[in-house]
Amino acid sequence: MSVKMGMMRENTKTTKLGKPRRKAVPLWRRGYVRLVLAVVVVGAMGSGLWWSWSHDVMAKVVEGVKWRTIALSVKAGFQVNEILVVGRKETASKVLRSAIQLTRGAPILAFDLEAARDRVEVLPWVRRATVERMLPDTILLSIEERKPLAIWQHNGQFALIDETGEVILRKGLDRFNDLLIVVGENAPRETARLLVTLKTQPELLSMVKAAVWVGGRRWNLRLTGDIDVRLPEGNATAAWMRLAEYEKTHRVLERDVQVLDLRIPDRLIVRKSPSKKSEKPNTGRET
């Protein structure tokens, strides 16, 4: 009896040890987990569609309320009766009206201020603009126009430039003939600094007719009487002041000269005009 029981135990043990272990199933592959994930995804999609639909409906409702309110505001007197413009000098009224795109009687609350400002600021003379409502019936347009600084000559073409070097106009420049002419590819961006230098000596400035930006480094000036003045790359203001002092002392600009070279510190090199070919250029130390 005991022998049989021992054999049975042994057989049972052998059976347990010999049976292959069941493989673990990943959590995500279990049926109930897939079902939960499917419910979550469908629910999210449904809520997204619901939000999109409800958002679109609400947007339409808000838009409808907006325009009904605007219609009521017109009846209450909130409509454009006057357009005030401040700062206009060069820009034609007709051009401004076209850019504003607004007529009297239009609902003032429906007017897009930012879009109007953007349209005005692309006009040639306008540097910046602001557009405001003055309720109940007035639109205020304030503009800052560009200030003409010089005439830029480049590749045989002429353009009016402002103090930042930006081009204002390329046509109709006759009334700006009294402005300085600057020549050179990058001359516009250097012109404002040049004029700061030239204005230190007003008497000489009145004689300057043109300026050439040379090598991207310095200026050559053309004065009345076809006299060329060569300014140095550095400290041009000091050189310009030296020329003014030399003119007061020696009246050099009244002589028959062609070139005045100021590129060497404390020296003024004078080249005679071609009519004095027999005379050599003068090199003199300033006193």
C-alpha positions in Angstrom: 0.0 0.0 0.0 2.8 2.3 0.9 4.7 1.4 -2.2 1.8 2.2 -4.4 1.2 5.5 -2.7 4.9 6.4 -3.2 4.6 5.5 -6.8 1.6 7.7 -7.2 3.3 10.6 -5.6 6.3 10.1 -7.8 4.2 10.0 -10.9 2.3 13.0 -9.8 5.5 14.9 -9.2 6.9 13.9 -12.5 3.7 15.1 -14.2 3.9 18.6 -12.6 7.6 19.0 -13.5 7.2 17.8 -17.0 4.2 20.0 -17.9 5.3 23.1 -20.0 4.7 26.5 -18.4 2.0 28.8 -20.0 3.4 31.9 -21.7 2.6 35.4 -20.3 0.2 37.4 -22.5 1.1 41.2 -22.8 -1.3 43.4 -21.1 -2.1 45.3 -24.2 -3.1 42.1 -26.0 -5.7 41.0 -23.5 -9.2 41.3 -24.7 -10.7 43.4 -22.0 -7.8 45.9 -22.3 -8.4 46.3 -26.0 -12.1 46.8 -25.3 -11.3 49.6 -22.8 -8.9 51.3 -25.2 -11.4 51.2 -28.0 -14.0 52.8 -25.8 -11.6 55.6 -24.8 -10.6 56.3 -28.4 -14.2 56.4 -29.6 -15.1 58.5 -26.7 -12.3 61.0 -27.5 -13.2 61.1 -31.1 -16.8 61.7 -30.2 -16.0 64.5 -27.8 -13.7 66.1 -30.4 -16.4 66.0 -33.0 -18.8 67.4 -30.5 -16.5 70.2 -29.5 -15.8 71.0 -33.2 -19.5 71.1 -34.0 -20.4 73.0 -30.9 -17.5 75.5 -31.4 -18.7 76.1 -35.0 -22.2 76.6 -33.9 -21.2 79.0 -31.2 -19.0 81.0 -33.6 -21.9 81.4 -35.9 -24.1 82.5 -33.0 -21.6 85.0 -31.8 -21.1 86.3 -35.4 -24.8 86.7 -35.8 -25.1 88.6 -32.5 -22.2 90.8 -33.5 -23.8 92.0 -36.7 -27.3 92.4 -35.1 -25.6 94.6 -32.5 -23.8 96.6 -35.2 -27.1 97.1 -37.1 -28.7 98.4 -33.9 -25.7 100.7 -33.3 -26.2 102.4 -36.6 -29.7 103.2 -35.7 -28.4 104.7 -32.4 -26.0 107.0 -34.4 -22.8 104.9 -34.4 -21.9 105.5 -38.0 -19.1 107.4 -39.7 -19.9 111.0 -40.3 -16.4 112.5 -40.3 -12.8 111.4 -41.0 -10.1 113.5 -39.4 -6.6 113.4 -40.8 -3.6 114.7 -38.9 0.0 115.0 -40.2 -0.7 114.9 -43.9 1.5 117.1 -46.0 2.7 115.3 -49.1 0.2 112.5 -49.3 -2.9 113.4 -51.4 -6.3 113.3 -49.8 -7.6 111.2 -52.6 -4.9 108.6 -52.1 -5.6 108.5 -48.3 -9.4 108.0 -48.9 -8.7 105.2 -51.3 -6.4 103.5 -48.7 -8.8 103.9 -45.8 -11.7 102.4 -47.8 -14.3 104.0 -45.7 -17.4 106.0 -46.7 -19.6 108.3 -44.6 -22.6 106.4 -43.2 -20.8 103.1 -42.7 -21.1 101.4 -39.3 -18.2 102.7 -37.2 -18.1 99.6 -35.0 -17.6 97.4 -38.1 -14.6 99.3 -39.3 -11.3 97.3 -39.1 -8.8 99.7 -37.7 -5.7 97.5 -38.1 -6.4 96.6 -41.7 -6.9 100.3 -42.5 -3.6 101.2 -40.8 -1.7 98.5 -42.8 -3.1 99.9 -46.1 -2.1 103.5 -45.2 1.4 102.5 -44.1 2.3 101.1 -47.5 1.8 104.5 -49.1 5.1 106.0 -50.4 5.2 109.1 -48.1 3.8 107.4 -44.9 6.3 106.2 -42.4 3.8 105.1 -39.7 0.1 105.6 -39.0 -2.5 105.2 -36.3 -6.3 104.8 -36.9 -8.7 105.4 -34.0 -12.5 105.6 -33.4 -13.8 108.7 -31.8 -17.3 107.5 -30.9 -20.0 108.0 -31.9 -19.2 109.1 -35.5 -15.6 110.0 -36.2 -12.5 108.2 -37.4 -9.2 109.8 -36.6 -6.2 109.0 -38.9 -2.8 110.2 -37.7 0.2 109.8 -40.0 3.9 110.5 -39.8 5.3 111.3 -43.2 8.8 110.6 -44.3 11.2 113.6 -44.5 13.1 113.9 -47.9 16.8 114.0 -47.3 18.6 113.7 -50.6 18.4 112.5 -54.2 20.1 109.1 -54.8 21.7 108.5 -58.2 22.4 104.9 -59.0 22.8 103.0 -62.3 21.6 106.1 -64.1 18.4 106.3 -62.1 17.3 108.9 -59.5 15.3 108.4 -56.4 14.2 110.6 -53.4 15.3 109.1 -50.1 14.4 109.8 -46.5 16.5 110.1 -43.4 16.7 106.3 -43.0 17.9 105.8 -46.5 14.6 104.4 -47.7 13.3 105.3 -51.2 10.2 107.6 -51.2 9.7 108.4 -54.9 11.3 107.6 -58.2 9.3 110.0 -60.3 8.3 113.6 -60.1 11.5 114.7 -58.4 11.9 118.2 -60.0 10.7 120.1 -57.0 13.5 118.5 -54.9 16.4 119.8 -57.1 17.8 121.8 -54.2 18.6 118.6 -52.2 22.1 117.0 -52.1 22.7 114.4 -54.7 24.4 111.2 -53.4 26.0 108.6 -55.6 26.9 105.0 -54.9 25.3 101.6 -54.2 25.2 102.0 -50.4 25.2 105.8 -50.3 21.6 106.2 -48.9 22.3 104.5 -45.6 25.3 106.7 -45.0 23.8 110.0 -46.1 22.3 111.0 -42.8 25.7 110.8 -41.1 27.3 112.7 -43.9 24.9 115.6 -43.5 25.5 115.7 -39.7 29.2 116.3 -40.6 28.4 118.9 -43.3 26.0 120.9 -41.2 28.8 121.6 -38.7 30.0 124.2 -41.3 26.9 125.8 -42.8 28.9 128.1 -45.2 30.6 125.2 -46.8 27.5 123.1 -46.8 25.8 125.6 -49.1 28.5 124.9 -51.7 28.1 121.1 -51.7 26.2 119.9 -54.8 26.9 116.2 -54.7 28.6 113.4 -52.7 30.1 110.1 -53.9 30.4 107.2 -51.6 33.8 105.7 -52.5 34.7 102.0 -51.9 32.1 101.6 -49.2 34.5 103.6 -46.9 34.5 107.4 -47.4 33.0 110.4 -49.3 34.2 112.6 -52.1 32.3 115.9 -52.3 31.6 118.0 -55.4 31.5 121.7 -54.5 30.3 124.7 -56.5 32.9 125.5 -59.2 33.5 121.8 -59.9 35.9 121.5 -56.9 36.4 118.0 -55.5 36.9 117.5 -51.8 38.2 114.2 -50.7 37.2 113.4 -47.1 39.1 110.7 -45.1 37.6 107.4 -44.0 37.9 108.3 -40.3 37.1 111.5 -38.5 35.6 113.2 -41.5 34.1 115.9 -39.3 37.5 117.1 -38.1 38.7 117.2 -41.7 35.7 119.2 -42.8 36.3 121.7 -40.0 39.9 122.0 -41.1 38.8 122.9 -44.6 36.5 125.6 -43.2 39.4 127.1 -41.2 41.7 126.9 -44.1 39.1 128.7 -46.3 38.8 131.5 -43.8 42.5 131.9 -43.6 43.6 131.4 -47.3 40.4 131.6 -49.3 41.4 128.4 -51.1 38.0 127.8 -52.7 38.3 131.1 -54.5 41.4 130.0 -56.3 41.7 128.0 -59.5 41.8 124.6 -57.9 40.4 121.2 -58.9 41.0 118.9 -55.9 41.3 119.5 -52.2 42.5 116.3 -50.5 41.9 116.0 -46.8 42.8 112.4 -46.3 46.1 113.0 -44.6 45.8 114.4 -41.1 46.9 118.0 -40.6 47.6 118.4 -44.3 45.7 119.9 -47.2 46.8 118.7 -50.7 45.7 121.1 -53.4 45.6 120.2 -57.1 45.3 123.0 -59.6 42.7 122.9 -62.4 43.7 121.7 -65.9 44.0 125.4 -67.1 47.2 125.6 -64.9 48.9 122.5 -66.3 52.3 124.1 -66.1 52.0 124.4 -62.3 52.6 121.4 -60.1 50.1 120.3 -57.4 50.7 122.1 -54.1 51.3 120.2 -50.9 51.2 122.4 -47.9 51.2 121.9 -44.2 48.4 123.8 -42.5 49.2 126.5 -40.1 
